[in-house]
């Protein structure tokens, strides 16, 4: 019977690691950081909140109707139903 060995295998129990919610990498406990979006990520994947996300637009102040009513058009009495 052949004995297979793997020198690169991690022998630590899985409870010593946490999983990055963005990349799925396992990292040692206590190294994850929480982002503004609520994700727990490793320090290499951490992204601070962008300044443009803090901006708020001002409400638009419209004067009058955005689409004015068209002028009412009447067919003159000179046109009969036969002309149509």
mmCIF file of the N, C-alpha and C atoms, coordinates in Angstrom:
data_MODEL
# 
_entry.id   MODEL 
# 
loop_
_atom_site.group_PDB 
_atom_site.id 
_atom_site.type_symbol 
_atom_site.label_atom_id 
_atom_site.label_alt_id 
_atom_site.label_comp_id 
_atom_site.label_asym_id 
_atom_site.label_entity_id 
_atom_site.label_seq_id 
_atom_site.pdbx_PDB_ins_code 
_atom_site.Cartn_x 
_atom_site.Cartn_y 
_atom_site.Cartn_z 
_atom_site.occupancy 
_atom_site.B_iso_or_equiv 
_atom_site.pdbx_formal_charge 
_atom_site.auth_seq_id 
_atom_site.auth_comp_id 
_atom_site.auth_asym_id 
_atom_site.auth_atom_id 
_atom_site.pdbx_PDB_model_num 
ATOM 1   N N  . UNK A 1 1  ? 0.844   -1.186 0.000   1.00 0.00 ? 1  UNK A N  1 
ATOM 2   C CA . UNK A 1 1  ? 0.000   0.000  0.000   1.00 0.00 ? 1  UNK A CA 1 
ATOM 3   C C  . UNK A 1 1  ? 0.883   1.242  0.000   1.00 0.00 ? 1  UNK A C  1 
ATOM 4   N N  . UNK A 1 2  ? 0.506   2.227  -0.830  1.00 0.00 ? 2  UNK A N  1 
ATOM 5   C CA . UNK A 1 2  ? 1.295   3.435  -0.966  1.00 0.00 ? 2  UNK A CA 1 
ATOM 6   C C  . UNK A 1 2  ? 0.815   4.466  0.042   1.00 0.00 ? 2  UNK A C  1 
ATOM 7   N N  . UNK A 1 3  ? 1.748   5.094  0.722   1.00 0.00 ? 3  UNK A N  1 
ATOM 8   C CA . UNK A 1 3  ? 1.427   6.130  1.709   1.00 0.00 ? 3  UNK A CA 1 
ATOM 9   C C  . UNK A 1 3  ? 1.564   7.486  1.026   1.00 0.00 ? 3  UNK A C  1 
ATOM 10  N N  . UNK A 1 4  ? 0.486   8.277  1.014   1.00 0.00 ? 4  UNK A N  1 
ATOM 11  C CA . UNK A 1 4  ? 0.494   9.595  0.376   1.00 0.00 ? 4  UNK A CA 1 
ATOM 12  C C  . UNK A 1 4  ? 0.631   10.645 1.466   1.00 0.00 ? 4  UNK A C  1 
ATOM 13  N N  . UNK A 1 5  ? 1.599   11.533 1.290   1.00 0.00 ? 5  UNK A N  1 
ATOM 14  C CA . UNK A 1 5  ? 1.789   12.616 2.251   1.00 0.00 ? 5  UNK A CA 1 
ATOM 15  C C  . UNK A 1 5  ? 1.712   13.948 1.527   1.00 0.00 ? 5  UNK A C  1 
ATOM 16  N N  . UNK A 1 6  ? 1.250   14.932 2.216   1.00 0.00 ? 6  UNK A N  1 
ATOM 17  C CA . UNK A 1 6  ? 1.140   16.281 1.661   1.00 0.00 ? 6  UNK A CA 1 
ATOM 18  C C  . UNK A 1 6  ? 1.750   17.234 2.674   1.00 0.00 ? 6  UNK A C  1 
ATOM 19  N N  . UNK A 1 7  ? 2.926   17.749 2.365   1.00 0.00 ? 7  UNK A N  1 
ATOM 20  C CA . UNK A 1 7  ? 3.616   18.649 3.291   1.00 0.00 ? 7  UNK A CA 1 
ATOM 21  C C  . UNK A 1 7  ? 2.950   20.020 3.352   1.00 0.00 ? 7  UNK A C  1 
ATOM 22  N N  . UNK A 1 8  ? 2.158   20.375 2.336   1.00 0.00 ? 8  UNK A N  1 
ATOM 23  C CA . UNK A 1 8  ? 1.501   21.695 2.295   1.00 0.00 ? 8  UNK A CA 1 
ATOM 24  C C  . UNK A 1 8  ? 0.128   21.690 2.963   1.00 0.00 ? 8  UNK A C  1 
ATOM 25  N N  . UNK A 1 9  ? -0.308  20.547 3.464   1.00 0.00 ? 9  UNK A N  1 
ATOM 26  C CA . UNK A 1 9  ? -1.641  20.452 4.046   1.00 0.00 ? 9  UNK A CA 1 
ATOM 27  C C  . UNK A 1 9  ? -1.708  21.240 5.351   1.00 0.00 ? 9  UNK A C  1 
ATOM 28  N N  . UNK A 1 10 ? -2.840  21.864 5.565   1.00 0.00 ? 10 UNK A N  1 
ATOM 29  C CA . UNK A 1 10 ? -3.069  22.600 6.811   1.00 0.00 ? 10 UNK A CA 1 
ATOM 30  C C  . UNK A 1 10 ? -3.686  21.635 7.808   1.00 0.00 ? 10 UNK A C  1 
ATOM 31  N N  . UNK A 1 11 ? -3.054  21.498 8.941   1.00 0.00 ? 11 UNK A N  1 
ATOM 32  C CA . UNK A 1 11 ? -3.533  20.534 9.934   1.00 0.00 ? 11 UNK A CA 1 
ATOM 33  C C  . UNK A 1 11 ? -4.282  21.203 11.068  1.00 0.00 ? 11 UNK A C  1 
ATOM 34  N N  . UNK A 1 12 ? -4.386  22.543 11.036  1.00 0.00 ? 12 UNK A N  1 
ATOM 35  C CA . UNK A 1 12 ? -5.129  23.231 12.101  1.00 0.00 ? 12 UNK A CA 1 
ATOM 36  C C  . UNK A 1 12 ? -6.610  22.914 11.973  1.00 0.00 ? 12 UNK A C  1 
ATOM 37  N N  . UNK A 1 13 ? -7.303  22.809 13.105  1.00 0.00 ? 13 UNK A N  1 
ATOM 38  C CA . UNK A 1 13 ? -8.752  22.570 13.020  1.00 0.00 ? 13 UNK A CA 1 
ATOM 39  C C  . UNK A 1 13 ? -9.455  23.782 12.387  1.00 0.00 ? 13 UNK A C  1 
ATOM 40  N N  . UNK A 1 14 ? -10.588 23.583 11.685  1.00 0.00 ? 14 UNK A N  1 
ATOM 41  C CA . UNK A 1 14 ? -11.277 24.684 10.996  1.00 0.00 ? 14 UNK A CA 1 
ATOM 42  C C  . UNK A 1 14 ? -11.806 25.759 11.923  1.00 0.00 ? 14 UNK A C  1 
ATOM 43  N N  . UNK A 1 15 ? -11.894 25.510 13.222  1.00 0.00 ? 15 UNK A N  1 
ATOM 44  C CA . UNK A 1 15 ? -12.419 26.538 14.130  1.00 0.00 ? 15 UNK A CA 1 
ATOM 45  C C  . UNK A 1 15 ? -11.418 27.658 14.339  1.00 0.00 ? 15 UNK A C  1 
ATOM 46  N N  . UNK A 1 16 ? -10.177 27.489 13.886  1.00 0.00 ? 16 UNK A N  1 
ATOM 47  C CA . UNK A 1 16 ? -9.175  28.541 14.041  1.00 0.00 ? 16 UNK A CA 1 
ATOM 48  C C  . UNK A 1 16 ? -9.222  29.550 12.899  1.00 0.00 ? 16 UNK A C  1 
ATOM 49  N N  . UNK A 1 17 ? -10.184 29.414 11.992  1.00 0.00 ? 17 UNK A N  1 
ATOM 50  C CA . UNK A 1 17 ? -10.253 30.288 10.826  1.00 0.00 ? 17 UNK A CA 1 
ATOM 51  C C  . UNK A 1 17 ? -11.632 30.912 10.705  1.00 0.00 ? 17 UNK A C  1 
ATOM 52  N N  . UNK A 1 18 ? -11.653 32.074 10.021  1.00 0.00 ? 18 UNK A N  1 
ATOM 53  C CA . UNK A 1 18 ? -12.900 32.716 9.618   1.00 0.00 ? 18 UNK A CA 1 
ATOM 54  C C  . UNK A 1 18 ? -12.870 32.831 8.096   1.00 0.00 ? 18 UNK A C  1 
ATOM 55  N N  . UNK A 1 19 ? -14.033 32.976 7.482   1.00 0.00 ? 19 UNK A N  1 
ATOM 56  C CA . UNK A 1 19 ? -14.124 33.030 6.023   1.00 0.00 ? 19 UNK A CA 1 
ATOM 57  C C  . UNK A 1 19 ? -14.503 34.441 5.593   1.00 0.00 ? 19 UNK A C  1 
ATOM 58  N N  . UNK A 1 20 ? -13.726 34.983 4.660   1.00 0.00 ? 20 UNK A N  1 
ATOM 59  C CA . UNK A 1 20 ? -14.011 36.300 4.087   1.00 0.00 ? 20 UNK A CA 1 
ATOM 60  C C  . UNK A 1 20 ? -15.293 36.196 3.266   1.00 0.00 ? 20 UNK A C  1 
ATOM 61  N N  . UNK A 1 21 ? -16.236 37.126 3.482   1.00 0.00 ? 21 UNK A N  1 
ATOM 62  C CA . UNK A 1 21 ? -17.520 37.068 2.797   1.00 0.00 ? 21 UNK A CA 1 
ATOM 63  C C  . UNK A 1 21 ? -17.430 37.572 1.357   1.00 0.00 ? 21 UNK A C  1 
ATOM 64  N N  . UNK A 1 22 ? -16.362 38.226 0.977   1.00 0.00 ? 22 UNK A N  1 
ATOM 65  C CA . UNK A 1 22 ? -16.208 38.682 -0.404  1.00 0.00 ? 22 UNK A CA 1 
ATOM 66  C C  . UNK A 1 22 ? -15.455 37.661 -1.247  1.00 0.00 ? 22 UNK A C  1 
ATOM 67  N N  . UNK A 1 23 ? -14.349 37.139 -0.734  1.00 0.00 ? 23 UNK A N  1 
ATOM 68  C CA . UNK A 1 23 ? -13.501 36.269 -1.546  1.00 0.00 ? 23 UNK A CA 1 
ATOM 69  C C  . UNK A 1 23 ? -13.634 34.795 -1.201  1.00 0.00 ? 23 UNK A C  1 
ATOM 70  N N  . UNK A 1 24 ? -14.083 34.475 -0.002  1.00 0.00 ? 24 UNK A N  1 
ATOM 71  C CA . UNK A 1 24 ? -14.192 33.079 0.406   1.00 0.00 ? 24 UNK A CA 1 
ATOM 72  C C  . UNK A 1 24 ? -12.900 32.512 0.958   1.00 0.00 ? 24 UNK A C  1 
ATOM 73  N N  . UNK A 1 25 ? -11.859 33.337 1.080   1.00 0.00 ? 25 UNK A N  1 
ATOM 74  C CA . UNK A 1 25 ? -10.594 32.867 1.636   1.00 0.00 ? 25 UNK A CA 1 
ATOM 75  C C  . UNK A 1 25 ? -10.725 32.654 3.141   1.00 0.00 ? 25 UNK A C  1 
ATOM 76  N N  . UNK A 1 26 ? -10.006 31.644 3.635   1.00 0.00 ? 26 UNK A N  1 
ATOM 77  C CA . UNK A 1 26 ? -9.938  31.426 5.080   1.00 0.00 ? 26 UNK A CA 1 
ATOM 78  C C  . UNK A 1 26 ? -8.794  32.256 5.643   1.00 0.00 ? 26 UNK A C  1 
ATOM 79  N N  . UNK A 1 27 ? -9.055  32.937 6.728   1.00 0.00 ? 27 UNK A N  1 
ATOM 80  C CA . UNK A 1 27 ? -8.035  33.768 7.384   1.00 0.00 ? 27 UNK A CA 1 
ATOM 81  C C  . UNK A 1 27 ? -8.062  33.455 8.874   1.00 0.00 ? 27 UNK A C  1 
ATOM 82  N N  . UNK A 1 28 ? -6.962  33.708 9.577   1.00 0.00 ? 28 UNK A N  1 
ATOM 83  C CA . UNK A 1 28 ? -6.948  33.464 11.023  1.00 0.00 ? 28 UNK A CA 1 
ATOM 84  C C  . UNK A 1 28 ? -8.006  34.298 11.731  1.00 0.00 ? 28 UNK A C  1 
ATOM 85  N N  . UNK A 1 29 ? -8.504  33.781 12.835  1.00 0.00 ? 29 UNK A N  1 
ATOM 86  C CA . UNK A 1 29 ? -9.539  34.486 13.603  1.00 0.00 ? 29 UNK A CA 1 
ATOM 87  C C  . UNK A 1 29 ? -9.045  35.847 14.052  1.00 0.00 ? 29 UNK A C  1 
ATOM 88  N N  . UNK A 1 30 ? -9.941  36.814 14.018  1.00 0.00 ? 30 UNK A N  1 
ATOM 89  C CA . UNK A 1 30 ? -9.635  38.154 14.500  1.00 0.00 ? 30 UNK A CA 1 
ATOM 90  C C  . UNK A 1 30 ? -9.040  39.070 13.447  1.00 0.00 ? 30 UNK A C  1 
ATOM 91  N N  . UNK A 1 31 ? -8.867  38.607 12.218  1.00 0.00 ? 31 UNK A N  1 
ATOM 92  C CA . UNK A 1 31 ? -8.276  39.464 11.192  1.00 0.00 ? 31 UNK A CA 1 
ATOM 93  C C  . UNK A 1 31 ? -9.315  40.083 10.270  1.00 0.00 ? 31 UNK A C  1 
ATOM 94  N N  . UNK A 1 32 ? -10.570 39.657 10.314  1.00 0.00 ? 32 UNK A N  1 
ATOM 95  C CA . UNK A 1 32 ? -11.600 40.219 9.435   1.00 0.00 ? 32 UNK A CA 1 
ATOM 96  C C  . UNK A 1 32 ? -11.999 41.614 9.899   1.00 0.00 ? 32 UNK A C  1 
ATOM 97  N N  . UNK A 1 33 ? -12.351 42.463 8.935   1.00 0.00 ? 33 UNK A N  1 
ATOM 98  C CA . UNK A 1 33 ? -12.833 43.817 9.229   1.00 0.00 ? 33 UNK A CA 1 
ATOM 99  C C  . UNK A 1 33 ? -14.225 43.968 8.627   1.00 0.00 ? 33 UNK A C  1 
ATOM 100 N N  . UNK A 1 34 ? -15.077 44.714 9.305   1.00 0.00 ? 34 UNK A N  1 
ATOM 101 C CA . UNK A 1 34 ? -16.431 44.926 8.792   1.00 0.00 ? 34 UNK A CA 1 
ATOM 102 C C  . UNK A 1 34 ? -16.469 46.196 7.960   1.00 0.00 ? 34 UNK A C  1 
ATOM 103 N N  . UNK A 1 35 ? -17.009 46.061 6.741   1.00 0.00 ? 35 UNK A N  1 
ATOM 104 C CA . UNK A 1 35 ? -17.139 47.204 5.843   1.00 0.00 ? 35 UNK A CA 1 
ATOM 105 C C  . UNK A 1 35 ? -18.434 47.960 6.130   1.00 0.00 ? 35 UNK A C  1 
ATOM 106 N N  . UNK A 1 36 ? -18.589 49.093 5.443   1.00 0.00 ? 36 UNK A N  1 
ATOM 107 C CA . UNK A 1 36 ? -19.799 49.907 5.573   1.00 0.00 ? 36 UNK A CA 1 
ATOM 108 C C  . UNK A 1 36 ? -21.012 49.165 5.051   1.00 0.00 ? 36 UNK A C  1 
ATOM 109 N N  . UNK A 1 37 ? -20.798 48.199 4.145   1.00 0.00 ? 37 UNK A N  1 
ATOM 110 C CA . UNK A 1 37 ? -21.906 47.432 3.569   1.00 0.00 ? 37 UNK A CA 1 
ATOM 111 C C  . UNK A 1 37 ? -22.349 46.290 4.477   1.00 0.00 ? 37 UNK A C  1 
ATOM 112 N N  . UNK A 1 38 ? -21.602 46.031 5.553   1.00 0.00 ? 38 UNK A N  1 
ATOM 113 C CA . UNK A 1 38 ? -21.956 44.971 6.482   1.00 0.00 ? 38 UNK A CA 1 
ATOM 114 C C  . UNK A 1 38 ? -21.182 43.685 6.273   1.00 0.00 ? 38 UNK A C  1 
ATOM 115 N N  . UNK A 1 39 ? -20.384 43.600 5.204   1.00 0.00 ? 39 UNK A N  1 
ATOM 116 C CA . UNK A 1 39 ? -19.614 42.390 4.943   1.00 0.00 ? 39 UNK A CA 1 
ATOM 117 C C  . UNK A 1 39 ? -18.381 42.327 5.843   1.00 0.00 ? 39 UNK A C  1 
ATOM 118 N N  . UNK A 1 40 ? -18.041 41.113 6.264   1.00 0.00 ? 40 UNK A N  1 
ATOM 119 C CA . UNK A 1 40 ? -16.802 40.877 7.002   1.00 0.00 ? 40 UNK A CA 1 
ATOM 120 C C  . UNK A 1 40 ? -15.778 40.388 5.989   1.00 0.00 ? 40 UNK A C  1 
ATOM 121 N N  . UNK A 1 41 ? -14.727 41.188 5.772   1.00 0.00 ? 41 UNK A N  1 
ATOM 122 C CA . UNK A 1 41 ? -13.741 40.879 4.741   1.00 0.00 ? 41 UNK A CA 1 
ATOM 123 C C  . UNK A 1 41 ? -12.337 40.900 5.334   1.00 0.00 ? 41 UNK A C  1 
ATOM 124 N N  . UNK A 1 42 ? -11.418 40.253 4.608   1.00 0.00 ? 42 UNK A N  1 
ATOM 125 C CA . UNK A 1 42 ? -10.020 40.247 5.043   1.00 0.00 ? 42 UNK A CA 1 
ATOM 126 C C  . UNK A 1 42 ? -9.420  41.617 4.763   1.00 0.00 ? 42 UNK A C  1 
ATOM 127 N N  . UNK A 1 43 ? -8.330  41.983 5.429   1.00 0.00 ? 43 UNK A N  1 
ATOM 128 C CA . UNK A 1 43 ? -7.758  43.331 5.254   1.00 0.00 ? 43 UNK A CA 1 
ATOM 129 C C  . UNK A 1 43 ? -7.366  43.643 3.811   1.00 0.00 ? 43 UNK A C  1 
ATOM 130 N N  . UNK A 1 44 ? -6.945  42.655 3.032   1.00 0.00 ? 44 UNK A N  1 
ATOM 131 C CA . UNK A 1 44 ? -6.552  42.902 1.644   1.00 0.00 ? 44 UNK A CA 1 
ATOM 132 C C  . UNK A 1 44 ? -7.753  43.252 0.767   1.00 0.00 ? 44 UNK A C  1 
ATOM 133 N N  . UNK A 1 45 ? -8.948  42.843 1.151   1.00 0.00 ? 45 UNK A N  1 
ATOM 134 C CA . UNK A 1 45 ? -10.155 43.080 0.357   1.00 0.00 ? 45 UNK A CA 1 
ATOM 135 C C  . UNK A 1 45 ? -10.997 44.230 0.891   1.00 0.00 ? 45 UNK A C  1 
ATOM 136 N N  . UNK A 1 46 ? -10.554 44.875 1.965   1.00 0.00 ? 46 UNK A N  1 
ATOM 137 C CA . UNK A 1 46 ? -11.337 45.939 2.594   1.00 0.00 ? 46 UNK A CA 1 
ATOM 138 C C  . UNK A 1 46 ? -11.400 47.165 1.681   1.00 0.00 ? 46 UNK A C  1 
ATOM 139 N N  . UNK A 1 47 ? -12.600 47.733 1.517   1.00 0.00 ? 47 UNK A N  1 
ATOM 140 C CA . UNK A 1 47 ? -12.797 48.955 0.743   1.00 0.00 ? 47 UNK A CA 1 
ATOM 141 C C  . UNK A 1 47 ? -13.546 49.964 1.606   1.00 0.00 ? 47 UNK A C  1 
ATOM 142 N N  . UNK A 1 48 ? -12.976 51.152 1.815   1.00 0.00 ? 48 UNK A N  1 
ATOM 143 C CA . UNK A 1 48 ? -13.701 52.166 2.590   1.00 0.00 ? 48 UNK A CA 1 
ATOM 144 C C  . UNK A 1 48 ? -14.877 52.711 1.787   1.00 0.00 ? 48 UNK A C  1 
ATOM 145 N N  . UNK A 1 49 ? -15.791 53.336 2.483   1.00 0.00 ? 49 UNK A N  1 
ATOM 146 C CA . UNK A 1 49 ? -16.959 53.908 1.809   1.00 0.00 ? 49 UNK A CA 1 
ATOM 147 C C  . UNK A 1 49 ? -16.529 55.082 0.946   1.00 0.00 ? 49 UNK A C  1 
ATOM 148 N N  . UNK A 1 50 ? -17.019 55.128 -0.280  1.00 0.00 ? 50 UNK A N  1 
ATOM 149 C CA . UNK A 1 50 ? -16.656 56.195 -1.207  1.00 0.00 ? 50 UNK A CA 1 
ATOM 150 C C  . UNK A 1 50 ? -17.388 57.475 -0.836  1.00 0.00 ? 50 UNK A C  1 
ATOM 151 N N  . UNK A 1 51 ? -16.695 58.612 -0.997  1.00 0.00 ? 51 UNK A N  1 
ATOM 152 C CA . UNK A 1 51 ? -17.277 59.900 -0.619  1.00 0.00 ? 51 UNK A CA 1 
ATOM 153 C C  . UNK A 1 51 ? -18.525 60.242 -1.414  1.00 0.00 ? 51 UNK A C  1 
ATOM 154 N N  . UNK A 1 52 ? -18.627 59.801 -2.665  1.00 0.00 ? 52 UNK A N  1 
ATOM 155 C CA . UNK A 1 52 ? -19.779 60.116 -3.497  1.00 0.00 ? 52 UNK A CA 1 
ATOM 156 C C  . UNK A 1 52 ? -21.058 59.465 -2.973  1.00 0.00 ? 52 UNK A C  1 
ATOM 157 N N  . UNK A 1 53 ? -20.944 58.408 -2.179  1.00 0.00 ? 53 UNK A N  1 
ATOM 158 C CA . UNK A 1 53 ? -22.134 57.754 -1.635  1.00 0.00 ? 53 UNK A CA 1 
ATOM 159 C C  . UNK A 1 53 ? -22.772 58.572 -0.517  1.00 0.00 ? 53 UNK A C  1 
ATOM 160 N N  . UNK A 1 54 ? -22.047 59.527 0.017   1.00 0.00 ? 54 UNK A N  1 
ATOM 161 C CA . UNK A 1 54 ? -22.582 60.358 1.100   1.00 0.00 ? 54 UNK A CA 1 
ATOM 162 C C  . UNK A 1 54 ? -23.367 61.565 0.583   1.00 0.00 ? 54 UNK A C  1 
ATOM 163 N N  . UNK A 1 55 ? -23.223 61.876 -0.701  1.00 0.00 ? 55 UNK A N  1 
ATOM 164 C CA . UNK A 1 55 ? -23.913 63.037 -1.262  1.00 0.00 ? 55 UNK A CA 1 
ATOM 165 C C  . UNK A 1 55 ? -25.403 62.765 -1.411  1.00 0.00 ? 55 UNK A C  1 
ATOM 166 N N  . UNK A 1 56 ? -26.196 63.795 -1.170  1.00 0.00 ? 56 UNK A N  1 
ATOM 167 C CA . UNK A 1 56 ? -27.635 63.687 -1.358  1.00 0.00 ? 56 UNK A CA 1 
ATOM 168 C C  . UNK A 1 56 ? -28.081 64.807 -2.294  1.00 0.00 ? 56 UNK A C  1 
ATOM 169 N N  . UNK A 1 57 ? -28.953 64.471 -3.188  1.00 0.00 ? 57 UNK A N  1 
ATOM 170 C CA . UNK A 1 57 ? -29.427 65.474 -4.132  1.00 0.00 ? 57 UNK A CA 1 
ATOM 171 C C  . UNK A 1 57 ? -30.516 66.328 -3.496  1.00 0.00 ? 57 UNK A C  1 
ATOM 172 N N  . UNK A 1 58 ? -30.630 67.546 -4.009  1.00 0.00 ? 58 UNK A N  1 
ATOM 173 C CA . UNK A 1 58 ? -31.678 68.442 -3.532  1.00 0.00 ? 58 UNK A CA 1 
ATOM 174 C C  . UNK A 1 58 ? -32.949 68.190 -4.330  1.00 0.00 ? 58 UNK A C  1 
ATOM 175 N N  . UNK A 1 59 ? -34.112 68.340 -3.714  1.00 0.00 ? 59 UNK A N  1 
ATOM 176 C CA . UNK A 1 59 ? -35.349 68.140 -4.480  1.00 0.00 ? 59 UNK A CA 1 
ATOM 177 C C  . UNK A 1 59 ? -35.499 69.208 -5.559  1.00 0.00 ? 59 UNK A C  1 
ATOM 178 N N  . UNK A 1 60 ? -36.078 68.801 -6.657  1.00 0.00 ? 60 UNK A N  1 
ATOM 179 C CA . UNK A 1 60 ? -36.265 69.706 -7.781  1.00 0.00 ? 60 UNK A CA 1 
ATOM 180 C C  . UNK A 1 60 ? -37.518 70.543 -7.568  1.00 0.00 ? 60 UNK A C  1 
ATOM 181 N N  . UNK A 1 61 ? -37.418 71.834 -7.825  1.00 0.00 ? 61 UNK A N  1 
ATOM 182 C CA . UNK A 1 61 ? -38.567 72.734 -7.663  1.00 0.00 ? 61 UNK A CA 1 
ATOM 183 C C  . UNK A 1 61 ? -39.095 73.085 -9.045  1.00 0.00 ? 61 UNK A C  1 
ATOM 184 N N  . UNK A 1 62 ? -40.205 72.485 -9.414  1.00 0.00 ? 62 UNK A N  1 
ATOM 185 C CA . UNK A 1 62 ? -40.790 72.745 -10.723 1.00 0.00 ? 62 UNK A CA 1 
ATOM 186 C C  . UNK A 1 62 ? -41.837 73.842 -10.611 1.00 0.00 ? 62 UNK A C  1 
ATOM 187 N N  . UNK A 1 63 ? -41.855 74.688 -11.608 1.00 0.00 ? 63 UNK A N  1 
ATOM 188 C CA . UNK A 1 63 ? -42.863 75.745 -11.659 1.00 0.00 ? 63 UNK A CA 1 
ATOM 189 C C  . UNK A 1 63 ? -43.820 75.403 -12.775 1.00 0.00 ? 63 UNK A C  1 
ATOM 190 N N  . UNK A 1 64 ? -45.070 75.309 -12.461 1.00 0.00 ? 64 UNK A N  1 
ATOM 191 C CA . UNK A 1 64 ? -46.063 75.018 -13.474 1.00 0.00 ? 64 UNK A CA 1 
ATOM 192 C C  . UNK A 1 64 ? -46.104 73.537 -13.816 1.00 0.00 ? 64 UNK A C  1 
ATOM 193 N N  . UNK A 1 65 ? -46.827 73.224 -14.833 1.00 0.00 ? 65 UNK A N  1 
ATOM 194 C CA . UNK A 1 65 ? -46.989 71.844 -15.253 1.00 0.00 ? 65 UNK A CA 1 
ATOM 195 C C  . UNK A 1 65 ? -45.807 71.431 -16.134 1.00 0.00 ? 65 UNK A C  1 
ATOM 196 N N  . UNK A 1 66 ? -45.306 70.228 -15.985 1.00 0.00 ? 66 UNK A N  1 
ATOM 197 C CA . UNK A 1 66 ? -44.208 69.797 -16.843 1.00 0.00 ? 66 UNK A CA 1 
ATOM 198 C C  . UNK A 1 66 ? -44.638 69.612 -18.288 1.00 0.00 ? 66 UNK A C  1 
ATOM 199 N N  . UNK A 1 67 ? -45.902 69.387 -18.514 1.00 0.00 ? 67 UNK A N  1 
ATOM 200 C CA . UNK A 1 67 ? -46.431 69.259 -19.869 1.00 0.00 ? 67 UNK A CA 1 
ATOM 201 C C  . UNK A 1 67 ? -47.687 70.121 -19.960 1.00 0.00 ? 67 UNK A C  1 
ATOM 202 N N  . UNK A 1 68 ? -47.581 71.289 -20.571 1.00 0.00 ? 68 UNK A N  1 
ATOM 203 C CA . UNK A 1 68 ? -48.757 72.175 -20.619 1.00 0.00 ? 68 UNK A CA 1 
ATOM 204 C C  . UNK A 1 68 ? -49.860 71.582 -21.491 1.00 0.00 ? 68 UNK A C  1 
ATOM 205 N N  . UNK A 1 69 ? -51.075 71.965 -21.184 1.00 0.00 ? 69 UNK A N  1 
ATOM 206 C CA . UNK A 1 69 ? -52.237 71.502 -21.940 1.00 0.00 ? 69 UNK A CA 1 
ATOM 207 C C  . UNK A 1 69 ? -52.200 72.098 -23.347 1.00 0.00 ? 69 UNK A C  1 
ATOM 208 N N  . UNK A 1 70 ? -52.489 71.292 -24.372 1.00 0.00 ? 70 UNK A N  1 
ATOM 209 C CA . UNK A 1 70 ? -52.499 71.840 -25.745 1.00 0.00 ? 70 UNK A CA 1 
ATOM 210 C C  . UNK A 1 70 ? -53.737 72.717 -25.958 1.00 0.00 ? 70 UNK A C  1 
ATOM 211 N N  . UNK A 1 71 ? -53.617 73.607 -26.917 1.00 0.00 ? 71 UNK A N  1 
ATOM 212 C CA . UNK A 1 71 ? -54.762 74.449 -27.270 1.00 0.00 ? 71 UNK A CA 1 
ATOM 213 C C  . UNK A 1 71 ? -55.854 73.560 -27.858 1.00 0.00 ? 71 UNK A C  1 
ATOM 214 N N  . UNK A 1 72 ? -57.087 73.857 -27.516 1.00 0.00 ? 72 UNK A N  1 
ATOM 215 C CA . UNK A 1 72 ? -58.205 73.076 -28.024 1.00 0.00 ? 72 UNK A CA 1 
ATOM 216 C C  . UNK A 1 72 ? -58.459 73.460 -29.471 1.00 0.00 ? 72 UNK A C  1 
ATOM 217 N N  . UNK A 1 73 ? -58.523 72.473 -30.334 1.00 0.00 ? 73 UNK A N  1 
ATOM 218 C CA . UNK A 1 73 ? -58.755 72.718 -31.754 1.00 0.00 ? 73 UNK A CA 1 
ATOM 219 C C  . UNK A 1 73 ? -60.186 72.318 -32.113 1.00 0.00 ? 73 UNK A C  1 
ATOM 220 N N  . UNK A 1 74 ? -60.837 73.173 -32.833 1.00 0.00 ? 74 UNK A N  1 
ATOM 221 C CA . UNK A 1 74 ? -62.192 72.897 -33.278 1.00 0.00 ? 74 UNK A CA 1 
ATOM 222 C C  . UNK A 1 74 ? -62.214 72.814 -34.801 1.00 0.00 ? 74 UNK A C  1 
ATOM 223 N N  . UNK A 1 75 ? -63.016 71.921 -35.300 1.00 0.00 ? 75 UNK A N  1 
ATOM 224 C CA . UNK A 1 75 ? -63.227 71.858 -36.744 1.00 0.00 ? 75 UNK A CA 1 
ATOM 225 C C  . UNK A 1 75 ? -64.298 72.906 -37.080 1.00 0.00 ? 75 UNK A C  1 
ATOM 226 N N  . UNK A 1 76 ? -64.018 73.665 -38.091 1.00 0.00 ? 76 UNK A N  1 
ATOM 227 C CA . UNK A 1 76 ? -64.966 74.749 -38.408 1.00 0.00 ? 76 UNK A CA 1 
ATOM 228 C C  . UNK A 1 76 ? -66.264 74.157 -38.964 1.00 0.00 ? 76 UNK A C  1 
ATOM 229 N N  . UNK A 1 77 ? -67.266 74.981 -38.966 1.00 0.00 ? 77 UNK A N  1 
ATOM 230 C CA . UNK A 1 77 ? -68.574 74.558 -39.461 1.00 0.00 ? 77 UNK A CA 1 
ATOM 231 C C  . UNK A 1 77 ? -68.564 74.373 -40.971 1.00 0.00 ? 77 UNK A C  1 
ATOM 232 N N  . UNK A 1 78 ? -67.546 74.863 -41.650 1.00 0.00 ? 78 UNK A N  1 
ATOM 233 C CA . UNK A 1 78 ? -67.510 74.790 -43.102 1.00 0.00 ? 78 UNK A CA 1 
ATOM 234 C C  . UNK A 1 78 ? -67.184 73.380 -43.591 1.00 0.00 ? 78 UNK A C  1 
ATOM 235 N N  . UNK A 1 79 ? -66.684 72.512 -42.695 1.00 0.00 ? 79 UNK A N  1 
ATOM 236 C CA . UNK A 1 79 ? -66.339 71.146 -43.086 1.00 0.00 ? 79 UNK A CA 1 
ATOM 237 C C  . UNK A 1 79 ? -67.504 70.238 -42.696 1.00 0.00 ? 79 UNK A C  1 
ATOM 238 N N  . UNK A 1 80 ? -67.939 69.476 -43.615 1.00 0.00 ? 80 UNK A N  1 
ATOM 239 C CA . UNK A 1 80 ? -69.047 68.536 -43.343 1.00 0.00 ? 80 UNK A CA 1 
ATOM 240 C C  . UNK A 1 80 ? -68.491 67.146 -43.117 1.00 0.00 ? 80 UNK A C  1 
ATOM 241 N N  . UNK A 1 81 ? -69.336 66.243 -42.728 1.00 0.00 ? 81 UNK A N  1 
ATOM 242 C CA . UNK A 1 81 ? -68.926 64.849 -42.494 1.00 0.00 ? 81 UNK A CA 1 
ATOM 243 C C  . UNK A 1 81 ? -68.541 64.185 -43.803 1.00 0.00 ? 81 UNK A C  1 
ATOM 244 N N  . UNK A 1 82 ? -69.116 64.626 -44.900 1.00 0.00 ? 82 UNK A N  1 
ATOM 245 C CA . UNK A 1 82 ? -68.762 64.043 -46.195 1.00 0.00 ? 82 UNK A CA 1 
ATOM 246 C C  . UNK A 1 82 ? -67.336 64.415 -46.626 1.00 0.00 ? 82 UNK A C  1 
ATOM 247 N N  . UNK A 1 83 ? -66.857 65.562 -46.167 1.00 0.00 ? 83 UNK A N  1 
ATOM 248 C CA . UNK A 1 83 ? -65.496 65.975 -46.521 1.00 0.00 ? 83 UNK A CA 1 
ATOM 249 C C  . UNK A 1 83 ? -64.448 65.116 -45.827 1.00 0.00 ? 83 UNK A C  1 
ATOM 250 N N  . UNK A 1 84 ? -64.803 64.548 -44.746 1.00 0.00 ? 84 UNK A N  1 
ATOM 251 C CA . UNK A 1 84 ? -63.838 63.749 -44.005 1.00 0.00 ? 84 UNK A CA 1 
ATOM 252 C C  . UNK A 1 84 ? -63.729 62.424 -44.661 1.00 0.00 ? 84 UNK A C  1 
# 
